[in-house]
Amino acid sequence: MSRKLIYITRREYFSASHILENNKLNKKVNKNLFGQCNDIHGHNYYIEVTVCGEQNPESGYVIDLKIVKKIIREEILNKVDHKLLNDLKIFKNIIPTAENIAMKFWEILEPKFKTKKTRLYSVKIYETEKNIAEFRG
């Protein structure tokens, strides 16, 4: 019998600011490369965390979404909400682009969802309504 994987997603939001800047480049090159994003500015980000796995026959759950919510809040939101991302240890020497944010959040969350029955499938970051980065490990 083949495995039947189901994908579930929890969406949360946080507000944070950042500056897109490569410390190895001079101010003029950074301004040309990043434009207005080279100045401090903020976003109301959305994060979508998708976990996949097999349903528990007793509960019908892949994983209780309350658990997913708790992990996202403890591991991500409590550390980044209303912060300057550039100042955080997790972004030391990393430009906090949406792409890099998605990859770092994956790195933090992936071990929390690795069980015999579940695994992290993707982390999506909505920097704006139209600008989205997704990382699938």
N, CA, C and O atoms as CSV, one atom per row, in Angstrom:
chain,resi,resn,atom,element,x,y,z
A,1,MET,N,N,0.842,-1.182,0.000
A,1,MET,CA,C,0.000,0.000,0.000
A,1,MET,C,C,0.888,1.247,0.000
A,1,MET,O,O,1.834,1.329,0.784
A,2,SER,N,N,0.598,2.207,-0.860
A,2,SER,CA,C,1.417,3.405,-0.945
A,2,SER,C,C,1.060,4.398,0.164
A,2,SER,O,O,-0.061,4.427,0.671
A,3,ARG,N,N,2.049,5.199,0.514
A,3,ARG,CA,C,1.839,6.230,1.526
A,3,ARG,C,C,0.958,7.333,0.955
A,3,ARG,O,O,1.136,7.751,-0.190
A,4,LYS,N,N,0.032,7.790,1.737
A,4,LYS,CA,C,-0.817,8.908,1.348
A,4,LYS,C,C,-0.409,10.116,2.178
A,4,LYS,O,O,-0.769,10.224,3.350
A,5,LEU,N,N,0.345,11.025,1.562
A,5,LEU,CA,C,0.799,12.216,2.264
A,5,LEU,C,C,-0.227,13.325,2.145
A,5,LEU,O,O,-0.810,13.546,1.083
A,6,ILE,N,N,-0.432,14.005,3.234
A,6,ILE,CA,C,-1.301,15.174,3.268
A,6,ILE,C,C,-0.443,16.361,3.691
A,6,ILE,O,O,0.443,16.232,4.536
A,7,TYR,N,N,-0.716,17.513,3.095
A,7,TYR,CA,C,0.040,18.734,3.353
A,7,TYR,C,C,-0.866,19.705,4.091
A,7,TYR,O,O,-1.965,20.015,3.632
A,8,ILE,N,N,-0.396,20.185,5.243
A,8,ILE,CA,C,-1.157,21.168,6.003
A,8,ILE,C,C,-0.292,22.408,6.192
A,8,ILE,O,O,0.932,22.317,6.287
A,9,THR,N,N,-0.938,23.558,6.246
A,9,THR,CA,C,-0.211,24.825,6.325
A,9,THR,C,C,-0.771,25.688,7.439
A,9,THR,O,O,-1.984,25.798,7.617
A,10,ARG,N,N,0.134,26.292,8.179
A,10,ARG,CA,C,-0.221,27.296,9.194
A,10,ARG,C,C,0.357,28.629,8.726
A,10,ARG,O,O,1.527,28.712,8.352
A,11,ARG,N,N,-0.473,29.666,8.752
A,11,ARG,CA,C,-0.060,31.003,8.349
A,11,ARG,C,C,-0.052,31.912,9.565
A,11,ARG,O,O,-1.020,31.962,10.323
A,12,GLU,N,N,1.045,32.629,9.744
A,12,GLU,CA,C,1.202,33.597,10.823
A,12,GLU,C,C,1.764,34.882,10.226
A,12,GLU,O,O,2.132,34.913,9.052
A,13,TYR,N,N,1.830,35.933,11.024
A,13,TYR,CA,C,2.409,37.174,10.531
A,13,TYR,C,C,3.281,37.811,11.603
A,13,TYR,O,O,3.147,37.543,12.796
A,14,PHE,N,N,4.178,38.662,11.127
A,14,PHE,CA,C,5.017,39.441,12.027
A,14,PHE,C,C,5.420,40.719,11.312
A,14,PHE,O,O,5.401,40.789,10.083
A,15,SER,N,N,5.777,41.709,12.078
A,15,SER,CA,C,6.272,42.965,11.538
A,15,SER,C,C,7.743,43.078,11.902
A,15,SER,O,O,8.137,42.816,13.039
A,16,ALA,N,N,8.542,43.468,10.932
A,16,ALA,CA,C,9.971,43.621,11.192
A,16,ALA,C,C,10.545,44.598,10.170
A,16,ALA,O,O,9.944,44.858,9.128
A,17,SER,N,N,11.708,45.125,10.489
A,17,SER,CA,C,12.398,46.014,9.561
A,17,SER,C,C,13.719,45.377,9.156
A,17,SER,O,O,14.218,44.459,9.807
A,18,HIS,N,N,14.266,45.889,8.071
A,18,HIS,CA,C,15.573,45.418,7.612
A,18,HIS,C,C,16.204,46.454,6.703
A,18,HIS,O,O,15.558,47.403,6.257
A,19,ILE,N,N,17.462,46.246,6.446
A,19,ILE,CA,C,18.229,47.039,5.488
A,19,ILE,C,C,18.914,46.030,4.579
A,19,ILE,O,O,19.609,45.132,5.054
A,20,LEU,N,N,18.719,46.175,3.286
A,20,LEU,CA,C,19.421,45.290,2.360
A,20,LEU,C,C,20.746,45.944,2.025
A,20,LEU,O,O,20.806,46.995,1.386
A,21,GLU,N,N,21.813,45.289,2.478
A,21,GLU,CA,C,23.148,45.848,2.322
A,21,GLU,C,C,24.172,44.723,2.377
A,21,GLU,O,O,24.113,43.850,3.244
A,22,ASN,N,N,25.099,44.758,1.449
A,22,ASN,CA,C,26.211,43.818,1.453
A,22,ASN,C,C,27.415,44.548,2.027
A,22,ASN,O,O,27.948,45.464,1.402
A,23,ASN,N,N,27.842,44.144,3.214
A,23,ASN,CA,C,28.938,44.834,3.909
A,23,ASN,C,C,30.265,44.785,3.158
A,23,ASN,O,O,31.190,45.529,3.484
A,24,LYS,N,N,30.362,43.919,2.165
A,24,LYS,CA,C,31.594,43.813,1.381
A,24,LYS,C,C,31.637,44.834,0.252
A,24,LYS,O,O,32.654,44.973,-0.427
A,25,LEU,N,N,30.528,45.552,0.052
A,25,LEU,CA,C,30.434,46.527,-1.027
A,25,LEU,C,C,30.356,47.939,-0.452
A,25,LEU,O,O,29.928,48.131,0.686
A,26,ASN,N,N,30.775,48.930,-1.249
A,26,ASN,CA,C,30.706,50.307,-0.768
A,26,ASN,C,C,29.274,50.836,-0.861
A,26,ASN,O,O,28.390,50.200,-1.435
A,27,LYS,N,N,29.072,52.028,-0.275
A,27,LYS,CA,C,27.726,52.609,-0.200
A,27,LYS,C,C,27.106,52.820,-1.572
A,27,LYS,O,O,25.920,52.551,-1.765
A,28,LYS,N,N,27.888,53.295,-2.518
A,28,LYS,CA,C,27.355,53.578,-3.855
A,28,LYS,C,C,26.900,52.290,-4.556
A,28,LYS,O,O,25.827,52.251,-5.158
A,29,VAL,N,N,27.712,51.257,-4.472
A,29,VAL,CA,C,27.364,49.977,-5.095
A,29,VAL,C,C,26.123,49.393,-4.432
A,29,VAL,O,O,25.236,48.886,-5.118
A,30,ASN,N,N,26.049,49.460,-3.079
A,30,ASN,CA,C,24.875,48.976,-2.365
A,30,ASN,C,C,23.619,49.732,-2.791
A,30,ASN,O,O,22.570,49.122,-2.997
A,31,LYS,N,N,23.719,51.053,-2.924
A,31,LYS,CA,C,22.565,51.855,-3.324
A,31,LYS,C,C,22.110,51.477,-4.730
A,31,LYS,O,O,20.911,51.389,-4.995
A,32,ASN,N,N,23.066,51.255,-5.627
A,32,ASN,CA,C,22.724,50.842,-6.992
A,32,ASN,C,C,22.112,49.445,-7.019
A,32,ASN,O,O,21.186,49.181,-7.786
A,33,LEU,N,N,22.625,48.568,-6.193
A,33,LEU,CA,C,22.161,47.180,-6.166
A,33,LEU,C,C,20.775,47.042,-5.530
A,33,LEU,O,O,19.912,46.340,-6.056
A,34,PHE,N,N,20.574,47.711,-4.405
A,34,PHE,CA,C,19.353,47.511,-3.622
A,34,PHE,C,C,18.344,48.659,-3.705
A,34,PHE,O,O,17.203,48.503,-3.269
A,35,GLY,N,N,18.741,49.804,-4.255
A,35,GLY,CA,C,17.819,50.935,-4.388
A,35,GLY,C,C,17.268,51.372,-3.049
A,35,GLY,O,O,18.009,51.485,-2.073
A,36,GLN,N,N,15.962,51.618,-3.000
A,36,GLN,CA,C,15.312,52.080,-1.763
A,36,GLN,C,C,15.441,51.076,-0.630
A,36,GLN,O,O,15.396,51.451,0.542
A,37,CYS,N,N,15.599,49.815,-0.968
A,37,CYS,CA,C,15.719,48.773,0.070
A,37,CYS,C,C,17.041,48.858,0.818
A,37,CYS,O,O,17.247,48.153,1.806
A,38,ASN,N,N,17.952,49.735,0.339
A,38,ASN,CA,C,19.208,49.951,1.024
A,38,ASN,C,C,19.026,50.870,2.240
A,38,ASN,O,O,19.949,51.040,3.037
A,39,ASP,N,N,17.847,51.452,2.375
A,39,ASP,CA,C,17.504,52.256,3.548
A,39,ASP,C,C,16.689,51.387,4.505
A,39,ASP,O,O,16.036,50.430,4.090
A,40,ILE,N,N,16.740,51.735,5.783
A,40,ILE,CA,C,15.949,50.964,6.748
A,40,ILE,C,C,14.463,51.138,6.414
A,40,ILE,O,O,13.981,52.246,6.177
A,41,HIS,N,N,13.769,50.022,6.405
A,41,HIS,CA,C,12.336,50.016,6.115
A,41,HIS,C,C,11.737,48.744,6.707
A,41,HIS,O,O,12.460,47.820,7.080
A,42,GLY,N,N,10.421,48.709,6.787
A,42,GLY,CA,C,9.777,47.559,7.406
A,42,GLY,C,C,8.720,46.934,6.530
A,42,GLY,O,O,8.280,47.508,5.533
A,43,HIS,N,N,8.328,45.752,6.928
A,43,HIS,CA,C,7.288,44.993,6.239
A,43,HIS,C,C,6.389,44.331,7.268
A,43,HIS,O,O,6.802,44.059,8.396
A,44,ASN,N,N,5.163,44.079,6.862
A,44,ASN,CA,C,4.264,43.201,7.602
A,44,ASN,C,C,4.326,41.864,6.872
A,44,ASN,O,O,3.606,41.633,5.901
A,45,TYR,N,N,5.190,41.000,7.354
A,45,TYR,CA,C,5.450,39.717,6.722
A,45,TYR,C,C,4.382,38.694,7.088
A,45,TYR,O,O,3.794,38.745,8.168
A,46,TYR,N,N,4.146,37.774,6.175
A,46,TYR,CA,C,3.396,36.563,6.479
A,46,TYR,C,C,4.347,35.393,6.289
A,46,TYR,O,O,5.163,35.380,5.368
A,47,ILE,N,N,4.230,34.422,7.166
A,47,ILE,CA,C,4.998,33.189,7.043
A,47,ILE,C,C,3.989,32.047,6.940
A,47,ILE,O,O,3.038,31.961,7.718
A,48,GLU,N,N,4.218,31.181,5.968
A,48,GLU,CA,C,3.410,29.967,5.835
A,48,GLU,C,C,4.334,28.775,6.002
A,48,GLU,O,O,5.329,28.634,5.290
A,49,VAL,N,N,3.993,27.933,6.942
A,49,VAL,CA,C,4.767,26.734,7.220
A,49,VAL,C,C,3.911,25.538,6.832
A,49,VAL,O,O,2.821,25.337,7.367
A,50,THR,N,N,4.422,24.747,5.891
A,50,THR,CA,C,3.690,23.568,5.429
A,50,THR,C,C,4.413,22.314,5.897
A,50,THR,O,O,5.614,22.146,5.687
A,51,VAL,N,N,3.647,21.443,6.536
A,51,VAL,CA,C,4.141,20.167,7.050
A,51,VAL,C,C,3.403,19.070,6.297
A,51,VAL,O,O,2.210,19.194,6.020
A,52,CYS,N,N,4.110,17.999,5.966
A,52,CYS,CA,C,3.434,16.886,5.303
A,52,CYS,C,C,3.639,15.606,6.102
A,52,CYS,O,O,4.594,15.464,6.866
A,53,GLY,N,N,2.721,14.697,5.899
A,53,GLY,CA,C,2.816,13.419,6.583
A,53,GLY,C,C,1.573,12.599,6.363
A,53,GLY,O,O,0.687,12.960,5.588
A,54,GLU,N,N,1.530,11.497,7.058
A,54,GLU,CA,C,0.378,10.610,6.983
A,54,GLU,C,C,-0.603,10.955,8.093
A,54,GLU,O,O,-0.207,11.378,9.179
A,55,GLN,N,N,-1.858,10.773,7.814
A,55,GLN,CA,C,-2.889,11.022,8.814
A,55,GLN,C,C,-2.816,10.009,9.935
A,55,GLN,O,O,-2.571,8.824,9.709
A,56,ASN,N,N,-3.030,10.484,11.134
A,56,ASN,CA,C,-3.206,9.607,12.272
A,56,ASN,C,C,-4.630,9.062,12.172
A,56,ASN,O,O,-5.578,9.847,12.162
A,57,PRO,N,N,-4.806,7.752,12.099
A,57,PRO,CA,C,-6.155,7.196,11.924
A,57,PRO,C,C,-7.095,7.496,13.088
A,57,PRO,O,O,-8.312,7.516,12.906
A,58,GLU,N,N,-6.550,7.727,14.276
A,58,GLU,CA,C,-7.396,8.008,15.435
A,58,GLU,C,C,-7.910,9.441,15.454
A,58,GLU,O,O,-9.059,9.690,15.819
A,59,SER,N,N,-7.037,10.404,15.053
A,59,SER,CA,C,-7.427,11.817,15.132
A,59,SER,C,C,-7.794,12.412,13.777
A,59,SER,O,O,-8.544,13.386,13.704
A,60,GLY,N,N,-7.266,11.826,12.708
A,60,GLY,CA,C,-7.454,12.420,11.392
A,60,GLY,C,C,-6.434,13.499,11.096
A,60,GLY,O,O,-6.392,14.022,9.982
A,61,TYR,N,N,-5.608,13.842,12.077
A,61,TYR,CA,C,-4.576,14.868,11.916
A,61,TYR,C,C,-3.319,14.299,11.280
A,61,TYR,O,O,-2.999,13.120,11.437
A,62,VAL,N,N,-2.605,15.172,10.547
A,62,VAL,CA,C,-1.205,14.918,10.222
A,62,VAL,C,C,-0.399,15.345,11.445
A,62,VAL,O,O,0.463,14.618,11.939
A,63,ILE,N,N,-0.711,16.542,11.911
A,63,ILE,CA,C,-0.181,17.093,13.157
A,63,ILE,C,C,-1.201,18.121,13.619
A,63,ILE,O,O,-1.793,18.818,12.796
A,64,ASP,N,N,-1.406,18.220,14.888
A,64,ASP,CA,C,-2.347,19.189,15.433
A,64,ASP,C,C,-1.821,20.589,15.107
A,64,ASP,O,O,-0.687,20.918,15.455
A,65,LEU,N,N,-2.626,21.407,14.451
A,65,LEU,CA,C,-2.185,22.752,14.056
A,65,LEU,C,C,-1.857,23.639,15.256
A,65,LEU,O,O,-1.124,24.617,15.112
A,66,LYS,N,N,-2.387,23.316,16.436
A,66,LYS,CA,C,-1.998,24.059,17.638
A,66,LYS,C,C,-0.510,23.852,17.929
A,66,LYS,O,O,0.158,24.763,18.420
A,67,ILE,N,N,0.002,22.678,17.634
A,67,ILE,CA,C,1.428,22.388,17.832
A,67,ILE,C,C,2.255,23.186,16.820
A,67,ILE,O,O,3.286,23.758,17.172
A,68,VAL,N,N,1.801,23.222,15.571
A,68,VAL,CA,C,2.510,23.992,14.537
A,68,VAL,C,C,2.548,25.461,14.934
A,68,VAL,O,O,3.593,26.104,14.837
A,69,LYS,N,N,1.422,25.991,15.376
A,69,LYS,CA,C,1.336,27.389,15.813
A,69,LYS,C,C,2.326,27.667,16.940
A,69,LYS,O,O,3.048,28.663,16.907
A,70,LYS,N,N,2.358,26.793,17.928
A,70,LYS,CA,C,3.244,26.964,19.089
A,70,LYS,C,C,4.710,26.968,18.667
A,70,LYS,O,O,5.490,27.788,19.151
A,71,ILE,N,N,5.091,26.067,17.777
A,71,ILE,CA,C,6.478,26.001,17.319
A,71,ILE,C,C,6.848,27.267,16.554
A,71,ILE,O,O,7.921,27.828,16.774
A,72,ILE,N,N,5.976,27.723,15.663
A,72,ILE,CA,C,6.264,28.942,14.893
A,72,ILE,C,C,6.422,30.134,15.834
A,72,ILE,O,O,7.345,30.935,15.682
A,73,ARG,N,N,5.530,30.245,16.793
A,73,ARG,CA,C,5.599,31.376,17.734
A,73,ARG,C,C,6.886,31.338,18.568
A,73,ARG,O,O,7.576,32.349,18.701
A,74,GLU,N,N,7.199,30.175,19.123
A,74,GLU,CA,C,8.367,30.066,20.005
A,74,GLU,C,C,9.687,30.197,19.250
A,74,GLU,O,O,10.612,30.862,19.719
A,75,GLU,N,N,9.773,29.572,18.097
A,75,GLU,CA,C,11.045,29.499,17.376
A,75,GLU,C,C,11.300,30.686,16.444
A,75,GLU,O,O,12.451,31.013,16.153
A,76,ILE,N,N,10.223,31.332,15.977
A,76,ILE,CA,C,10.374,32.412,15.000
A,76,ILE,C,C,9.785,33.725,15.500
A,76,ILE,O,O,10.516,34.688,15.732
A,77,LEU,N,N,8.478,33.766,15.664
A,77,LEU,CA,C,7.799,35.041,15.909
A,77,LEU,C,C,8.294,35.763,17.150
A,77,LEU,O,O,8.516,36.973,17.110
A,78,ASN,N,N,8.469,35.048,18.244
A,78,ASN,CA,C,8.940,35.688,19.476
A,78,ASN,C,C,10.330,36.300,19.325
A,78,ASN,O,O,10.721,37.157,20.117
A,79,LYS,N,N,11.066,35.868,18.327
A,79,LYS,CA,C,12.434,36.356,18.126
A,79,LYS,C,C,12.542,37.455,17.073
A,79,LYS,O,O,13.499,38.229,17.095
A,80,VAL,N,N,11.577,37.539,16.144
A,80,VAL,CA,C,11.717,38.491,15.036
A,80,VAL,C,C,10.667,39.600,15.017
A,80,VAL,O,O,10.885,40.636,14.389
A,81,ASP,N,N,9.539,39.406,15.688
A,81,ASP,CA,C,8.470,40.394,15.603
A,81,ASP,C,C,8.911,41.732,16.193
A,81,ASP,O,O,9.421,41.798,17.311
A,82,HIS,N,N,8.705,42.788,15.422
A,82,HIS,CA,C,9.058,44.158,15.787
A,82,HIS,C,C,10.552,44.334,16.076
A,82,HIS,O,O,10.943,45.074,16.979
A,83,LYS,N,N,11.370,43.643,15.294
A,83,LYS,CA,C,12.822,43.739,15.421
A,83,LYS,C,C,13.436,44.212,14.106
A,83,LYS,O,O,12.814,44.119,13.047
A,84,LEU,N,N,14.661,44.720,14.191
A,84,LEU,CA,C,15.475,44.988,13.010
A,84,LEU,C,C,16.209,43.689,12.716
A,84,LEU,O,O,17.089,43.285,13.476
A,85,LEU,N,N,15.855,43.038,11.625
A,85,LEU,CA,C,16.398,41.712,11.326
A,85,LEU,C,C,17.918,41.713,11.242
A,85,LEU,O,O,18.563,40.750,11.655
A,86,ASN,N,N,18.489,42.781,10.715
A,86,ASN,CA,C,19.951,42.868,10.578
A,86,ASN,C,C,20.665,42.738,11.920
A,86,ASN,O,O,21.817,42.307,11.965
A,87,ASP,N,N,19.998,43.102,13.009
A,87,ASP,CA,C,20.613,43.065,14.341
A,87,ASP,C,C,20.541,41.696,15.008
A,87,ASP,O,O,21.160,41.483,16.051
A,88,LEU,N,N,19.794,40.769,14.418
A,88,LEU,CA,C,19.596,39.472,15.056
A,88,LEU,C,C,20.733,38.506,14.725
A,88,LEU,O,O,21.272,38.502,13.619
A,89,LYS,N,N,21.075,37.696,15.711
A,89,LYS,CA,C,22.151,36.719,15.559
A,89,LYS,C,C,21.919,35.793,14.367
A,89,LYS,O,O,22.874,35.430,13.681
A,90,ILE,N,N,20.677,35.405,14.107
A,90,ILE,CA,C,20.411,34.468,13.008
A,90,ILE,C,C,20.711,35.067,11.632
A,90,ILE,O,O,20.885,34.334,10.659
A,91,PHE,N,N,20.771,36.399,11.553
A,91,PHE,CA,C,21.086,37.033,10.276
A,91,PHE,C,C,22.472,37.676,10.267
A,91,PHE,O,O,22.760,38.522,9.420
A,92,LYS,N,N,23.320,37.279,11.198
A,92,LYS,CA,C,24.692,37.789,11.221
A,92,LYS,C,C,25.381,37.369,9.920
A,92,LYS,O,O,25.414,36.188,9.573
A,93,ASN,N,N,25.922,38.346,9.217
A,93,ASN,CA,C,26.622,38.141,7.935
A,93,ASN,C,C,25.713,37.595,6.828
A,93,ASN,O,O,26.192,37.004,5.860
A,94,ILE,N,N,24.390,37.799,6.979
A,94,ILE,CA,C,23.422,37.365,5.968
A,94,ILE,C,C,22.531,38.556,5.630
A,94,ILE,O,O,21.998,39.206,6.529
A,95,ILE,N,N,22.369,38.840,4.362
A,95,ILE,CA,C,21.474,39.916,3.931
A,95,ILE,C,C,20.043,39.404,4.109
A,95,ILE,O,O,19.685,38.387,3.516
A,96,PRO,N,N,19.212,40.085,4.913
A,96,PRO,CA,C,17.879,39.563,5.201
A,96,PRO,C,C,16.854,39.813,4.076
A,96,PRO,O,O,15.850,40.499,4.264
A,97,THR,N,N,17.143,39.240,2.924
A,97,THR,CA,C,16.181,39.243,1.821
A,97,THR,C,C,15.092,38.231,2.145
A,97,THR,O,O,15.265,37.402,3.038
A,98,ALA,N,N,13.985,38.288,1.440
A,98,ALA,CA,C,12.916,37.304,1.654
A,98,ALA,C,C,13.442,35.888,1.430
A,98,ALA,O,O,13.072,34.959,2.147
A,99,GLU,N,N,14.308,35.734,0.426
A,99,GLU,CA,C,14.882,34.414,0.137
A,99,GLU,C,C,15.696,33.895,1.320
A,99,GLU,O,O,15.550,32.741,1.724
A,100,ASN,N,N,16.550,34.750,1.868
A,100,ASN,CA,C,17.382,34.335,3.000
A,100,ASN,C,C,16.564,34.129,4.267
A,100,ASN,O,O,16.878,33.254,5.074
A,101,ILE,N,N,15.524,34.925,4.446
A,101,ILE,CA,C,14.644,34.742,5.600
A,101,ILE,C,C,13.981,33.363,5.518
A,101,ILE,O,O,13.944,32.633,6.509
A,102,ALA,N,N,13.463,33.010,4.351
A,102,ALA,CA,C,12.819,31.700,4.179
A,102,ALA,C,C,13.803,30.569,4.481
A,102,ALA,O,O,13.450,29.603,5.159
A,103,MET,N,N,15.031,30.685,3.983
A,103,MET,CA,C,16.031,29.630,4.221
A,103,MET,C,C,16.420,29.529,5.689
A,103,MET,O,O,16.555,28.425,6.216
A,104,LYS,N,N,16.605,30.679,6.364
A,104,LYS,CA,C,16.980,30.641,7.783
A,104,LYS,C,C,15.844,30.070,8.635
A,104,LYS,O,O,16.085,29.288,9.555
A,105,PHE,N,N,14.614,30.461,8.325
A,105,PHE,CA,C,13.488,29.945,9.087
A,105,PHE,C,C,13.352,28.438,8.878
A,105,PHE,O,O,13.016,27.712,9.813
A,106,TRP,N,N,13.607,27.966,7.666
A,106,TRP,CA,C,13.607,26.516,7.398
A,106,TRP,C,C,14.632,25.832,8.306
A,106,TRP,O,O,14.339,24.829,8.957
A,107,GLU,N,N,15.819,26.391,8.330
A,107,GLU,CA,C,16.914,25.819,9.127
A,107,GLU,C,C,16.511,25.687,10.599
A,107,GLU,O,O,16.860,24.709,11.262
A,108,ILE,N,N,15.779,26.674,11.097
A,108,ILE,CA,C,15.331,26.663,12.490
A,108,ILE,C,C,14.190,25.662,12.696
A,108,ILE,O,O,14.176,24.936,13.690
A,109,LEU,N,N,13.248,25.621,11.773
A,109,LEU,CA,C,12.033,24.829,11.954
A,109,LEU,C,C,12.158,23.358,11.568
A,109,LEU,O,O,11.487,22.503,12.146
A,110,GLU,N,N,13.000,23.066,10.610
A,110,GLU,CA,C,13.065,21.706,10.057
A,110,GLU,C,C,13.261,20.620,11.120
A,110,GLU,O,O,12.562,19.608,11.070
A,111,PRO,N,N,14.174,20.784,12.072
A,111,PRO,CA,C,14.334,19.727,13.083
A,111,PRO,C,C,13.107,19.548,13.980
A,111,PRO,O,O,12.903,18.471,14.540
A,112,LYS,N,N,12.299,20.582,14.119
A,112,LYS,CA,C,11.131,20.526,15.013
A,112,LYS,C,C,9.997,19.677,14.440
A,112,LYS,O,O,9.121,19.232,15.181
A,113,PHE,N,N,10.010,19.449,13.116
A,113,PHE,CA,C,8.928,18.705,12.481
A,113,PHE,C,C,9.366,17.356,11.935
A,113,PHE,O,O,8.590,16.670,11.271
A,114,LYS,N,N,10.593,16.979,12.210
A,114,LYS,CA,C,11.111,15.718,11.689
A,114,LYS,C,C,10.751,14.592,12.645
A,114,LYS,O,O,11.372,14.429,13.696
A,115,THR,N,N,9.738,13.815,12.267
A,115,THR,CA,C,9.329,12.643,13.054
A,115,THR,C,C,9.162,11.479,12.082
A,115,THR,O,O,9.390,11.623,10.881
A,116,LYS,N,N,8.768,10.339,12.607
A,116,LYS,CA,C,8.503,9.183,11.745
A,116,LYS,C,C,7.315,9.447,10.833
A,116,LYS,O,O,7.235,8.896,9.735
A,117,LYS,N,N,6.391,10.291,11.288
A,117,LYS,CA,C,5.136,10.505,10.548
A,117,LYS,C,C,5.070,11.840,9.804
A,117,LYS,O,O,4.285,11.974,8.865
A,118,THR,N,N,5.881,12.835,10.203
A,118,THR,CA,C,5.792,14.162,9.586
A,118,THR,C,C,7.163,14.704,9.212
A,118,THR,O,O,8.196,14.250,9.705
A,119,ARG,N,N,7.136,15.690,8.321
A,119,ARG,CA,C,8.348,16.442,7.994
A,119,ARG,C,C,7.945,17.804,7.478
A,119,ARG,O,O,6.836,17.991,6.980
A,120,LEU,N,N,8.857,18.756,7.603
A,120,LEU,CA,C,8.630,20.087,7.071
A,120,LEU,C,C,8.689,20.012,5.554
A,120,LEU,O,O,9.618,19.426,4.997
A,121,TYR,N,N,7.719,20.591,4.889
A,121,TYR,CA,C,7.680,20.577,3.427
A,121,TYR,C,C,8.158,21.905,2.842
A,121,TYR,O,O,8.961,21.913,1.909
A,122,SER,N,N,7.670,23.038,3.383
A,122,SER,CA,C,8.102,24.327,2.853
A,122,SER,C,C,7.894,25.438,3.861
A,122,SER,O,O,7.078,25.346,4.778
A,123,VAL,N,N,8.675,26.505,3.652
A,123,VAL,CA,C,8.509,27.754,4.388
A,123,VAL,C,C,8.370,28.844,3.336
A,123,VAL,O,O,9.236,29.019,2.479
A,124,LYS,N,N,7.272,29.564,3.418
A,124,LYS,CA,C,6.995,30.653,2.479
A,124,LYS,C,C,6.987,31.961,3.239
A,124,LYS,O,O,6.385,32.067,4.307
A,125,ILE,N,N,7.658,32.956,2.686
A,125,ILE,CA,C,7.676,34.295,3.276
A,125,ILE,C,C,7.038,35.261,2.290
A,125,ILE,O,O,7.476,35.387,1.147
A,126,TYR,N,N,6.002,35.936,2.750
A,126,TYR,CA,C,5.360,36.993,1.976
A,126,TYR,C,C,5.911,38.312,2.499
A,126,TYR,O,O,5.517,38.778,3.568
A,127,GLU,N,N,6.825,38.911,1.740
A,127,GLU,CA,C,7.380,40.197,2.147
A,127,GLU,C,C,6.357,41.305,1.868
A,127,GLU,O,O,6.205,42.246,2.647
A,128,THR,N,N,5.674,41.163,0.750
A,128,THR,CA,C,4.531,42.006,0.406
A,128,THR,C,C,3.483,41.072,-0.176
A,128,THR,O,O,3.713,39.869,-0.297
A,129,GLU,N,N,2.353,41.619,-0.530
A,129,GLU,CA,C,1.305,40.808,-1.139
A,129,GLU,C,C,1.784,40.187,-2.454
A,129,GLU,O,O,1.326,39.113,-2.844
A,130,LYS,N,N,2.705,40.871,-3.127
A,130,LYS,CA,C,3.152,40.416,-4.445
A,130,LYS,C,C,4.549,39.812,-4.465
A,130,LYS,O,O,4.939,39.211,-5.466
A,131,ASN,N,N,5.311,39.957,-3.386
A,131,ASN,CA,C,6.688,39.443,-3.335
A,131,ASN,C,C,6.785,38.302,-2.333
A,131,ASN,O,O,6.649,38.505,-1.126
A,132,ILE,N,N,7.021,37.101,-2.849
A,132,ILE,CA,C,6.975,35.892,-2.040
A,132,ILE,C,C,8.205,35.037,-2.311
A,132,ILE,O,O,8.607,34.870,-3.463
A,133,ALA,N,N,8.796,34.501,-1.267
A,133,ALA,CA,C,9.899,33.542,-1.412
A,133,ALA,C,C,9.499,32.253,-0.717
A,133,ALA,O,O,8.927,32.271,0.373
A,134,GLU,N,N,9.807,31.136,-1.359
A,134,GLU,CA,C,9.486,29.828,-0.787
A,134,GLU,C,C,10.742,28.968,-0.799
A,134,GLU,O,O,11.473,28.928,-1.789
A,135,PHE,N,N,10.982,28.280,0.318
A,135,PHE,CA,C,12.117,27.365,0.411
A,135,PHE,C,C,11.605,26.001,0.822
A,135,PHE,O,O,10.817,25.870,1.758
A,136,ARG,N,N,12.071,24.977,0.097
A,136,ARG,CA,C,11.657,23.604,0.368
A,136,ARG,C,C,12.824,22.701,0.767
A,136,ARG,O,O,12.759,21.484,0.591
A,137,GLY,N,N,13.860,23.282,1.290
A,137,GLY,CA,C,14.974,22.492,1.775
A,137,GLY,C,C,15.680,21.759,0.698
A,137,GLY,O,O,16.648,21.048,0.967
